[in-house]
Amino acid sequence: MKKIIINKLKTSDIEIRDITKAWLILSLAFAFAFTNTSLLNGSLFNLFSLNFLIMFGVSLFTVGIGFLLHELAHKFVAQHYGCQAEFRVFDTMLYAALGLAVVVGFIFAAPGAVMIAGRITIKENGIISAAGPITNYVLAMFFMGLGFLIPKYLFAFNIGFMINMWLGLFNMIPFGNFDGIKILHYSRALWAALVAIGVYFVFFL
């Protein structure tokens, strides 16, 4: 494994490979969902359309950036607390996400996680975990602002807004290895606030 240092951010060739793979495959899965291309509805031929190619590009820009910055936020904050932190892809979950998108048009996005090694408190773990969803919420607001400034690309920016809000809310699930359970252990108030923001913008805006 080759170590790489970019400014203060420590990474490796393995991490770069895993992030790139997850970015591409997750974006492809969302392209299937966005274009309603699935085996279930008999529309797999949409895969060869210009619309599918365009939506894959939109997914790379919106979903891909949301996923990448979410994981980098975890990594940066963890390294700030003196931990070793690198993203590792979960191949089974990644290909399951793509498979579900291809077969039924549904996405369960849990392609991997930042693996953290080091001694941290419950508070620090909560802050590290909250960094990811907060980053998605900030990105969602950024895409919303771009939609007002550049209405020509409103469709793409709306996707960026909704997907990042959804990613932030999805990761607040208080179960398993999701960010939500670690945030909840640190602060119920913070967890409730982040859930409320996501629920409002995803379901009621």
KANOR-V267358 format. One record per backbone hydrogen bond with DSSP energy under -1.0 kcal/mol. CO is the residue of the C=O (numbers start at 0). NH is the residue of the N-H. Records with the same first field share a line. If there is no record, write none. Layout:
BEGIN
CO = NH / NH
END
This chain:
BEGIN
1 = 12
3 = 10
5 = 8
8 = 5
10 = 3
11 = 15
12 = 16
13 = 17
14 = 18
15 = 19
16 = 20
17 = 21
18 = 22
19 = 23
20 = 24
21 = 25
22 = 26
23 = 27
24 = 28
25 = 29
26 = 30
27 = 31
28 = 32
29 = 33
30 = 34
31 = 36
32 = 35
37 = 42
42 = 45
43 = 46
44 = 47
45 = 48
48 = 52
49 = 53
50 = 54
51 = 55
52 = 56
53 = 57
54 = 58
55 = 59
56 = 60
57 = 61
58 = 63
61 = 65
62 = 66
63 = 67
64 = 68
65 = 69
66 = 70
67 = 71
68 = 72
69 = 73
70 = 74
71 = 75
72 = 76
73 = 77
74 = 78
75 = 79
76 = 80
77 = 82
78 = 81
83 = 116
85 = 114
87 = 112
89 = 93
90 = 94
91 = 95
92 = 96
93 = 97
94 = 98
95 = 99
96 = 100
97 = 101
98 = 102
99 = 103 / 104 / 105
101 = 38
102 = 39
107 = 109
110 = 89
112 = 87
114 = 85
116 = 83
120 = 124
121 = 125
122 = 126
123 = 127
124 = 128
125 = 129
126 = 130
129 = 133
130 = 134
131 = 135
132 = 136
133 = 137
134 = 138
135 = 139
136 = 140
137 = 141
138 = 142
139 = 143
140 = 144
141 = 145
142 = 146
143 = 147
144 = 148
145 = 149
149 = 152
150 = 153
152 = 156
153 = 157
154 = 158
155 = 159
156 = 160
157 = 161
158 = 162
159 = 163
160 = 164
161 = 165
162 = 166
163 = 167
164 = 168
165 = 169
166 = 170
168 = 171
169 = 172
170 = 179
172 = 174
174 = 177
178 = 182
179 = 183
180 = 184
181 = 185
182 = 186
186 = 190
187 = 191
188 = 192
189 = 193
190 = 194
191 = 195
192 = 196
193 = 197
194 = 198
195 = 199
196 = 200
197 = 201
198 = 202
199 = 203 / 204
END
